[in-house]
Structures are given as C-alpha cells and as structure tokens.
Amino acid sequence: MVKQAWESRVAYLGPEASFTHLAAGEVFEGEWLMPYTTIPECIEAVANDEVEYAVVPLENALEGSVPLTIDYLFHDVKLHVSAEILSPIEQHFMVHPEQVPNWQDIESVFSHPHALAQCHKYLYYRFRGIPLEQTTSTAAAAKFVSEHPEKTYAAIGNEFAAKKYGLTIVESNIHDFHFNHTRFFVLQKANRKLTKAGHDESPKTTLMITLPVDDRSGALHQVLSVFAWRQLNLSKIESRPLKTGLGHYFFIVDVLEDENVTMMQGAKEELRALGCEVKSLGTYFTYKKE
C-alpha cells in the first residue's frame, strides 16, 4: 500500500468503506479524505476549491465506463487527471447479524447499479424476482442495511464495508467473473501529474475529441490515422453522445504517451487542422492496488 503524509483535502464517493474510499486511501492519507454523496458533488468540490483532489470511478472491467463521470468532465468542468488508480473489486453478499438465519429469504437487495450488474448471474439464479434497489455506492447500501436490522435486507459490497457497518458476509465473491477491476481518476484543477512512489513508469494521456461539424465520411478514420502514422499507441477509444441530437458523438481516447512530447503535440495540432475539437484531460501515471 502506498501511504505518505499529504496536507491535501481529497473528495471521494462515499460514505466510508466505499470502493472509491479504499482506492483513495492507496494514494492519500486517510485523515484528509472527505466523503461526498455523488460523483458530481465530488467533481464540483474540486471545481469550487473545496478540496484539492477528487477520486471518482471511471470504468469497470465488467460493466464498462461510468457515463456520469465522463459526461461531467466533458460538459460541465475544466479539470485534469493527475493520476489513475486500478483496484481489484470483490463483491460480497452481506446482511445484518440479526438476519443471518433468514438470509436466504431476503426481501430486497441494495447496492450501486454497477455492483448489481457485476453480480447479475448470482442474483438471477439465487434471488430471481427479489427487488434490486440502487444506491449511490456499495458503502451506502451497507450503511442502509445496518440501519434497518428489523428488515430482511441484504447489501452487496466489500469486506471493509461489512466490518465498518457491522454486517455479516454470508456469501463471498459473488461477482460473475474473476477479473473484476475498477479504474478511478484522481482529478485536480492543475494539469500536473501526481508523482509518488508506486506508480507505473509509462505515462498515459486522455483526450476528448469531437469530429468536424461537416460530418464528412472517413472523419473517424482520419482521426485514428493521426495517431497511427506517428506510432502512438491507443489503449482505449470510446464514444459518448454529444447530447445535441441522435448520431452526434464525442470520443474518449487514451494514448500511451506524454502529451508534451513532440509527436503528441503534432497529433493535437493535426486534429485541430482537420476541424476536430480536442480537450485534453492531461497526462498521468497509474497506481495499481494489489
């Protein structure tokens, strides 16, 4: 675990014991971590100078991207990514200790939408027809279940949440696939890499690209060619609606290179010459939680 003293305020998607809380704790000292209820609240906390950093989920290996994070960074704020954290995710089925004898007769299951989706097969075969209730985080689900000991409720979340809120894990590792990881962004106002012990040495840059307004054929091919002939490796490309009409998209591109090198500067200039709008979220290193 990477732990150093930092005199910084760090927002994270709470409450305590959420997966985002655990990821944030890998890079920042715990006494400065500040829980917020939603992803937009975390992001706005940085934009409004309430905190210096925010840690928010971006992408899960099983369920894909978190649209709210991407769209908020594109449409609403001008922030930069100072680091990313890759964290393994283990989902457990937990109940209040008073309900352990009745746990197979659960009335409702609470968790974050992504967590419920990651455990779809388990829930379908074991609790088909049982209402699935969405919460803002897995920790919020555990907290809610702990506050209703008289109800035969269950939560899906991590082991730390079970301990924090006094729940009993009755089934472990219920996610549908073994490789379950989540990618988190560390956001700040400054376009500056977070450099601390434990990060991968290879830099990564995230660009948000809007195609030319004339919608000419082959535009996306031209965009990809900008990176291809420069031998700039892309680790991800994804589209999101521009919210201006059907068929209008922007693209999120992860490039395995520092945006300040000559080839990257040339790539961004050529994209703009093609009529594209380019928004850079900055260059950052990756921290991996074991």
Contacts in CASP RR format, 6 or more apart in sequence:
PFRMAT RR
TARGET T0000
AUTHOR 0000-0000-0000
METHOD contacts of the structure
MODEL  1
MVKQAWESRVAYLGPEASFTHLAAGEVFEGEWLMPYTTIPECIEAVANDE
VEYAVVPLENALEGSVPLTIDYLFHDVKLHVSAEILSPIEQHFMVHPEQV
PNWQDIESVFSHPHALAQCHKYLYYRFRGIPLEQTTSTAAAAKFVSEHPE
KTYAAIGNEFAAKKYGLTIVESNIHDFHFNHTRFFVLQKANRKLTKAGHD
ESPKTTLMITLPVDDRSGALHQVLSVFAWRQLNLSKIESRPLKTGLGHYF
FIVDVLEDENVTMMQGAKEELRALGCEVKSLGTYFTYKKE
1 25 0 8 1.000
1 26 0 8 1.000
1 289 0 8 1.000
2 26 0 8 1.000
2 27 0 8 1.000
2 196 0 8 1.000
2 197 0 8 1.000
2 198 0 8 1.000
2 287 0 8 1.000
3 25 0 8 1.000
3 29 0 8 1.000
4 29 0 8 1.000
4 196 0 8 1.000
4 197 0 8 1.000
5 29 0 8 1.000
6 28 0 8 1.000
6 29 0 8 1.000
6 32 0 8 1.000
7 32 0 8 1.000
8 28 0 8 1.000
8 32 0 8 1.000
8 51 0 8 1.000
8 52 0 8 1.000
8 53 0 8 1.000
9 32 0 8 1.000
9 34 0 8 1.000
9 50 0 8 1.000
9 51 0 8 1.000
9 52 0 8 1.000
9 53 0 8 1.000
10 24 0 8 1.000
10 28 0 8 1.000
10 32 0 8 1.000
10 33 0 8 1.000
10 34 0 8 1.000
10 51 0 8 1.000
10 52 0 8 1.000
10 53 0 8 1.000
10 54 0 8 1.000
10 55 0 8 1.000
11 34 0 8 1.000
11 35 0 8 1.000
11 36 0 8 1.000
11 41 0 8 1.000
11 42 0 8 1.000
11 45 0 8 1.000
11 46 0 8 1.000
11 50 0 8 1.000
11 51 0 8 1.000
11 53 0 8 1.000
11 54 0 8 1.000
11 55 0 8 1.000
12 18 0 8 1.000
12 20 0 8 1.000
12 21 0 8 1.000
12 23 0 8 1.000
12 24 0 8 1.000
12 33 0 8 1.000
12 34 0 8 1.000
12 35 0 8 1.000
12 36 0 8 1.000
12 42 0 8 1.000
12 54 0 8 1.000
12 55 0 8 1.000
12 56 0 8 1.000
13 20 0 8 1.000
13 21 0 8 1.000
13 35 0 8 1.000
13 36 0 8 1.000
13 38 0 8 1.000
13 39 0 8 1.000
13 42 0 8 1.000
13 55 0 8 1.000
13 56 0 8 1.000
13 57 0 8 1.000
13 136 0 8 1.000
13 137 0 8 1.000
14 20 0 8 1.000
14 21 0 8 1.000
14 35 0 8 1.000
14 36 0 8 1.000
14 37 0 8 1.000
14 136 0 8 1.000
14 137 0 8 1.000
14 139 0 8 1.000
14 140 0 8 1.000
15 21 0 8 1.000
15 35 0 8 1.000
15 137 0 8 1.000
15 139 0 8 1.000
15 140 0 8 1.000
15 143 0 8 1.000
16 35 0 8 1.000
16 139 0 8 1.000
16 164 0 8 1.000
17 139 0 8 1.000
17 142 0 8 1.000
17 158 0 8 1.000
17 160 0 8 1.000
17 161 0 8 1.000
17 163 0 8 1.000
17 164 0 8 1.000
17 165 0 8 1.000
18 35 0 8 1.000
18 137 0 8 1.000
18 138 0 8 1.000
18 139 0 8 1.000
18 140 0 8 1.000
18 161 0 8 1.000
19 57 0 8 1.000
19 87 0 8 1.000
19 89 0 8 1.000
19 137 0 8 1.000
19 138 0 8 1.000
19 139 0 8 1.000
19 157 0 8 1.000
19 158 0 8 1.000
19 182 0 8 1.000
20 55 0 8 1.000
20 56 0 8 1.000
20 57 0 8 1.000
20 137 0 8 1.000
20 184 0 8 1.000
21 33 0 8 1.000
21 35 0 8 1.000
21 139 0 8 1.000
21 160 0 8 1.000
22 87 0 8 1.000
22 158 0 8 1.000
22 160 0 8 1.000
22 289 0 8 1.000
23 55 0 8 1.000
23 85 0 8 1.000
23 87 0 8 1.000
23 182 0 8 1.000
23 184 0 8 1.000
23 289 0 8 1.000
24 30 0 8 1.000
24 33 0 8 1.000
24 55 0 8 1.000
24 85 0 8 1.000
24 184 0 8 1.000
25 33 0 8 1.000
26 85 0 8 1.000
26 87 0 8 1.000
26 287 0 8 1.000
26 289 0 8 1.000
27 55 0 8 1.000
27 83 0 8 1.000
27 85 0 8 1.000
27 186 0 8 1.000
27 194 0 8 1.000
27 196 0 8 1.000
27 287 0 8 1.000
28 53 0 8 1.000
28 55 0 8 1.000
34 45 0 8 1.000
34 51 0 8 1.000
36 42 0 8 1.000
36 45 0 8 1.000
36 54 0 8 1.000
37 136 0 8 1.000
37 140 0 8 1.000
38 136 0 8 1.000
39 56 0 8 1.000
39 57 0 8 1.000
39 66 0 8 1.000
39 68 0 8 1.000
39 69 0 8 1.000
39 72 0 8 1.000
40 68 0 8 1.000
40 72 0 8 1.000
40 76 0 8 1.000
42 54 0 8 1.000
42 55 0 8 1.000
42 56 0 8 1.000
43 54 0 8 1.000
43 56 0 8 1.000
43 69 0 8 1.000
43 72 0 8 1.000
43 73 0 8 1.000
43 76 0 8 1.000
43 77 0 8 1.000
43 79 0 8 1.000
43 187 0 8 1.000
44 50 0 8 1.000
44 77 0 8 1.000
45 51 0 8 1.000
45 54 0 8 1.000
46 52 0 8 1.000
46 53 0 8 1.000
46 54 0 8 1.000
46 77 0 8 1.000
46 79 0 8 1.000
46 187 0 8 1.000
46 188 0 8 1.000
46 189 0 8 1.000
47 77 0 8 1.000
47 78 0 8 1.000
47 79 0 8 1.000
47 189 0 8 1.000
49 189 0 8 1.000
52 188 0 8 1.000
53 82 0 8 1.000
53 186 0 8 1.000
53 187 0 8 1.000
53 188 0 8 1.000
54 186 0 8 1.000
54 187 0 8 1.000
54 188 0 8 1.000
55 85 0 8 1.000
55 184 0 8 1.000
55 185 0 8 1.000
55 186 0 8 1.000
55 187 0 8 1.000
56 66 0 8 1.000
56 69 0 8 1.000
56 184 0 8 1.000
56 185 0 8 1.000
56 187 0 8 1.000
57 66 0 8 1.000
57 69 0 8 1.000
57 114 0 8 1.000
57 182 0 8 1.000
57 183 0 8 1.000
57 184 0 8 1.000
58 65 0 8 1.000
58 66 0 8 1.000
58 69 0 8 1.000
58 70 0 8 1.000
58 84 0 8 1.000
58 182 0 8 1.000
58 183 0 8 1.000
58 184 0 8 1.000
58 185 0 8 1.000
59 65 0 8 1.000
59 66 0 8 1.000
59 182 0 8 1.000
59 183 0 8 1.000
60 66 0 8 1.000
60 89 0 8 1.000
60 114 0 8 1.000
60 118 0 8 1.000
60 180 0 8 1.000
60 181 0 8 1.000
60 182 0 8 1.000
60 183 0 8 1.000
61 177 0 8 1.000
61 179 0 8 1.000
61 180 0 8 1.000
61 181 0 8 1.000
61 182 0 8 1.000
62 117 0 8 1.000
62 118 0 8 1.000
62 175 0 8 1.000
62 176 0 8 1.000
62 177 0 8 1.000
62 180 0 8 1.000
63 114 0 8 1.000
63 117 0 8 1.000
63 118 0 8 1.000
65 238 0 8 1.000
65 252 0 8 1.000
66 114 0 8 1.000
67 240 0 8 1.000
69 185 0 8 1.000
70 240 0 8 1.000
70 252 0 8 1.000
71 240 0 8 1.000
71 243 0 8 1.000
73 79 0 8 1.000
73 187 0 8 1.000
73 208 0 8 1.000
73 281 0 8 1.000
74 208 0 8 1.000
74 240 0 8 1.000
74 250 0 8 1.000
74 279 0 8 1.000
75 243 0 8 1.000
78 189 0 8 1.000
79 187 0 8 1.000
79 188 0 8 1.000
79 189 0 8 1.000
79 281 0 8 1.000
80 187 0 8 1.000
80 188 0 8 1.000
80 189 0 8 1.000
80 190 0 8 1.000
80 191 0 8 1.000
80 192 0 8 1.000
80 280 0 8 1.000
80 281 0 8 1.000
80 282 0 8 1.000
81 185 0 8 1.000
81 186 0 8 1.000
81 187 0 8 1.000
81 206 0 8 1.000
81 281 0 8 1.000
81 282 0 8 1.000
81 284 0 8 1.000
82 186 0 8 1.000
82 187 0 8 1.000
82 188 0 8 1.000
82 190 0 8 1.000
82 192 0 8 1.000
82 193 0 8 1.000
82 194 0 8 1.000
82 284 0 8 1.000
83 185 0 8 1.000
83 186 0 8 1.000
83 193 0 8 1.000
83 194 0 8 1.000
83 199 0 8 1.000
83 284 0 8 1.000
83 285 0 8 1.000
83 286 0 8 1.000
83 287 0 8 1.000
84 183 0 8 1.000
84 184 0 8 1.000
84 185 0 8 1.000
84 186 0 8 1.000
84 204 0 8 1.000
84 284 0 8 1.000
84 285 0 8 1.000
84 286 0 8 1.000
84 287 0 8 1.000
85 183 0 8 1.000
85 184 0 8 1.000
85 186 0 8 1.000
85 286 0 8 1.000
85 287 0 8 1.000
85 288 0 8 1.000
85 289 0 8 1.000
86 181 0 8 1.000
86 182 0 8 1.000
86 183 0 8 1.000
86 184 0 8 1.000
86 286 0 8 1.000
86 287 0 8 1.000
86 288 0 8 1.000
86 289 0 8 1.000
87 181 0 8 1.000
87 182 0 8 1.000
87 184 0 8 1.000
87 289 0 8 1.000
88 180 0 8 1.000
88 181 0 8 1.000
88 289 0 8 1.000
88 290 0 8 1.000
89 118 0 8 1.000
89 158 0 8 1.000
89 175 0 8 1.000
89 180 0 8 1.000
89 181 0 8 1.000
89 182 0 8 1.000
90 158 0 8 1.000
90 159 0 8 1.000
90 172 0 8 1.000
90 173 0 8 1.000
90 175 0 8 1.000
90 180 0 8 1.000
91 111 0 8 1.000
91 115 0 8 1.000
91 118 0 8 1.000
91 119 0 8 1.000
91 138 0 8 1.000
91 156 0 8 1.000
91 157 0 8 1.000
91 158 0 8 1.000
91 173 0 8 1.000
91 174 0 8 1.000
91 175 0 8 1.000
91 180 0 8 1.000
92 156 0 8 1.000
92 157 0 8 1.000
92 158 0 8 1.000
92 159 0 8 1.000
92 162 0 8 1.000
92 169 0 8 1.000
92 171 0 8 1.000
92 172 0 8 1.000
92 173 0 8 1.000
92 174 0 8 1.000
93 103 0 8 1.000
93 122 0 8 1.000
93 154 0 8 1.000
93 155 0 8 1.000
93 156 0 8 1.000
93 169 0 8 1.000
93 170 0 8 1.000
93 171 0 8 1.000
93 172 0 8 1.000
93 174 0 8 1.000
94 142 0 8 1.000
94 145 0 8 1.000
94 154 0 8 1.000
94 155 0 8 1.000
94 156 0 8 1.000
94 157 0 8 1.000
94 161 0 8 1.000
94 162 0 8 1.000
94 167 0 8 1.000
94 168 0 8 1.000
94 169 0 8 1.000
94 170 0 8 1.000
95 103 0 8 1.000
95 106 0 8 1.000
95 145 0 8 1.000
95 152 0 8 1.000
95 153 0 8 1.000
95 154 0 8 1.000
95 155 0 8 1.000
95 167 0 8 1.000
95 168 0 8 1.000
95 170 0 8 1.000
96 145 0 8 1.000
96 146 0 8 1.000
96 148 0 8 1.000
96 149 0 8 1.000
96 151 0 8 1.000
96 153 0 8 1.000
96 166 0 8 1.000
96 167 0 8 1.000
96 168 0 8 1.000
97 149 0 8 1.000
97 166 0 8 1.000
97 167 0 8 1.000
97 168 0 8 1.000
98 149 0 8 1.000
98 150 0 8 1.000
99 149 0 8 1.000
99 151 0 8 1.000
99 152 0 8 1.000
99 153 0 8 1.000
100 168 0 8 1.000
100 170 0 8 1.000
102 152 0 8 1.000
103 152 0 8 1.000
103 154 0 8 1.000
103 170 0 8 1.000
105 152 0 8 1.000
106 127 0 8 1.000
106 130 0 8 1.000
106 152 0 8 1.000
106 153 0 8 1.000
106 154 0 8 1.000
107 130 0 8 1.000
107 131 0 8 1.000
107 151 0 8 1.000
107 152 0 8 1.000
107 153 0 8 1.000
108 130 0 8 1.000
108 131 0 8 1.000
108 132 0 8 1.000
108 133 0 8 1.000
108 151 0 8 1.000
108 153 0 8 1.000
108 154 0 8 1.000
109 116 0 8 1.000
109 123 0 8 1.000
109 127 0 8 1.000
109 130 0 8 1.000
109 131 0 8 1.000
109 132 0 8 1.000
109 133 0 8 1.000
109 153 0 8 1.000
109 154 0 8 1.000
109 155 0 8 1.000
109 156 0 8 1.000
110 133 0 8 1.000
110 134 0 8 1.000
110 135 0 8 1.000
110 141 0 8 1.000
110 144 0 8 1.000
110 145 0 8 1.000
110 153 0 8 1.000
110 154 0 8 1.000
110 155 0 8 1.000
110 156 0 8 1.000
111 119 0 8 1.000
111 132 0 8 1.000
111 133 0 8 1.000
111 134 0 8 1.000
111 135 0 8 1.000
111 138 0 8 1.000
111 141 0 8 1.000
111 155 0 8 1.000
111 156 0 8 1.000
111 157 0 8 1.000
112 134 0 8 1.000
112 135 0 8 1.000
112 136 0 8 1.000
112 137 0 8 1.000
112 138 0 8 1.000
112 140 0 8 1.000
112 141 0 8 1.000
113 134 0 8 1.000
115 138 0 8 1.000
115 141 0 8 1.000
115 156 0 8 1.000
115 157 0 8 1.000
116 123 0 8 1.000
116 132 0 8 1.000
116 134 0 8 1.000
116 156 0 8 1.000
118 175 0 8 1.000
118 176 0 8 1.000
118 177 0 8 1.000
118 180 0 8 1.000
119 156 0 8 1.000
119 174 0 8 1.000
119 175 0 8 1.000
119 176 0 8 1.000
120 176 0 8 1.000
121 176 0 8 1.000
122 171 0 8 1.000
122 174 0 8 1.000
122 175 0 8 1.000
122 176 0 8 1.000
123 130 0 8 1.000
123 132 0 8 1.000
133 141 0 8 1.000
135 141 0 8 1.000
135 144 0 8 1.000
138 155 0 8 1.000
138 156 0 8 1.000
138 157 0 8 1.000
138 158 0 8 1.000
138 161 0 8 1.000
139 157 0 8 1.000
139 158 0 8 1.000
139 161 0 8 1.000
139 164 0 8 1.000
139 165 0 8 1.000
141 155 0 8 1.000
141 156 0 8 1.000
141 157 0 8 1.000
142 155 0 8 1.000
142 157 0 8 1.000
142 161 0 8 1.000
142 162 0 8 1.000
142 164 0 8 1.000
142 165 0 8 1.000
142 167 0 8 1.000
143 161 0 8 1.000
143 165 0 8 1.000
144 153 0 8 1.000
144 155 0 8 1.000
145 151 0 8 1.000
145 153 0 8 1.000
145 154 0 8 1.000
145 155 0 8 1.000
145 165 0 8 1.000
145 167 0 8 1.000
146 165 0 8 1.000
146 166 0 8 1.000
146 167 0 8 1.000
154 170 0 8 1.000
155 161 0 8 1.000
155 167 0 8 1.000
156 174 0 8 1.000
159 169 0 8 1.000
161 167 0 8 1.000
162 168 0 8 1.000
162 169 0 8 1.000
186 194 0 8 1.000
186 284 0 8 1.000
191 280 0 8 1.000
191 282 0 8 1.000
193 203 0 8 1.000
193 283 0 8 1.000
193 284 0 8 1.000
193 285 0 8 1.000
194 284 0 8 1.000
194 285 0 8 1.000
195 285 0 8 1.000
196 287 0 8 1.000
198 287 0 8 1.000
199 285 0 8 1.000
199 286 0 8 1.000
199 287 0 8 1.000
200 285 0 8 1.000
200 286 0 8 1.000
200 287 0 8 1.000
200 288 0 8 1.000
201 285 0 8 1.000
202 256 0 8 1.000
202 285 0 8 1.000
202 286 0 8 1.000
203 256 0 8 1.000
203 257 0 8 1.000
203 258 0 8 1.000
203 283 0 8 1.000
203 284 0 8 1.000
203 285 0 8 1.000
204 235 0 8 1.000
204 254 0 8 1.000
204 255 0 8 1.000
204 256 0 8 1.000
204 257 0 8 1.000
204 283 0 8 1.000
204 284 0 8 1.000
204 285 0 8 1.000
204 286 0 8 1.000
205 254 0 8 1.000
205 255 0 8 1.000
205 257 0 8 1.000
205 258 0 8 1.000
205 259 0 8 1.000
205 264 0 8 1.000
205 280 0 8 1.000
205 281 0 8 1.000
205 282 0 8 1.000
205 283 0 8 1.000
205 284 0 8 1.000
206 252 0 8 1.000
206 253 0 8 1.000
206 254 0 8 1.000
206 255 0 8 1.000
206 280 0 8 1.000
206 281 0 8 1.000
206 282 0 8 1.000
206 284 0 8 1.000
207 252 0 8 1.000
207 253 0 8 1.000
207 255 0 8 1.000
207 268 0 8 1.000
207 278 0 8 1.000
207 279 0 8 1.000
207 280 0 8 1.000
207 281 0 8 1.000
208 250 0 8 1.000
208 251 0 8 1.000
208 252 0 8 1.000
208 253 0 8 1.000
208 278 0 8 1.000
208 279 0 8 1.000
208 280 0 8 1.000
208 281 0 8 1.000
209 223 0 8 1.000
209 250 0 8 1.000
209 251 0 8 1.000
209 253 0 8 1.000
209 271 0 8 1.000
209 276 0 8 1.000
209 277 0 8 1.000
209 278 0 8 1.000
209 279 0 8 1.000
210 242 0 8 1.000
210 250 0 8 1.000
210 251 0 8 1.000
210 276 0 8 1.000
210 277 0 8 1.000
210 278 0 8 1.000
211 219 0 8 1.000
211 220 0 8 1.000
211 223 0 8 1.000
211 249 0 8 1.000
211 250 0 8 1.000
211 251 0 8 1.000
211 276 0 8 1.000
212 219 0 8 1.000
212 274 0 8 1.000
212 275 0 8 1.000
212 276 0 8 1.000
213 275 0 8 1.000
219 274 0 8 1.000
220 251 0 8 1.000
222 274 0 8 1.000
223 251 0 8 1.000
223 271 0 8 1.000
223 274 0 8 1.000
223 276 0 8 1.000
224 234 0 8 1.000
224 237 0 8 1.000
226 267 0 8 1.000
226 270 0 8 1.000
226 271 0 8 1.000
226 274 0 8 1.000
227 233 0 8 1.000
227 234 0 8 1.000
227 253 0 8 1.000
227 255 0 8 1.000
227 267 0 8 1.000
230 263 0 8 1.000
230 266 0 8 1.000
230 267 0 8 1.000
231 263 0 8 1.000
232 255 0 8 1.000
232 256 0 8 1.000
232 257 0 8 1.000
232 263 0 8 1.000
232 264 0 8 1.000
232 267 0 8 1.000
233 255 0 8 1.000
233 256 0 8 1.000
233 257 0 8 1.000
234 253 0 8 1.000
234 254 0 8 1.000
234 255 0 8 1.000
234 256 0 8 1.000
235 254 0 8 1.000
235 255 0 8 1.000
235 256 0 8 1.000
236 252 0 8 1.000
236 253 0 8 1.000
236 254 0 8 1.000
237 251 0 8 1.000
237 252 0 8 1.000
237 253 0 8 1.000
237 254 0 8 1.000
238 251 0 8 1.000
238 252 0 8 1.000
239 249 0 8 1.000
239 250 0 8 1.000
239 251 0 8 1.000
239 252 0 8 1.000
240 249 0 8 1.000
240 250 0 8 1.000
240 251 0 8 1.000
240 252 0 8 1.000
241 247 0 8 1.000
241 248 0 8 1.000
241 249 0 8 1.000
242 248 0 8 1.000
242 249 0 8 1.000
242 250 0 8 1.000
255 264 0 8 1.000
255 267 0 8 1.000
257 263 0 8 1.000
257 264 0 8 1.000
258 264 0 8 1.000
258 283 0 8 1.000
259 265 0 8 1.000
259 268 0 8 1.000
259 280 0 8 1.000
259 282 0 8 1.000
259 283 0 8 1.000
260 283 0 8 1.000
268 278 0 8 1.000
268 280 0 8 1.000
271 278 0 8 1.000
272 278 0 8 1.000
END
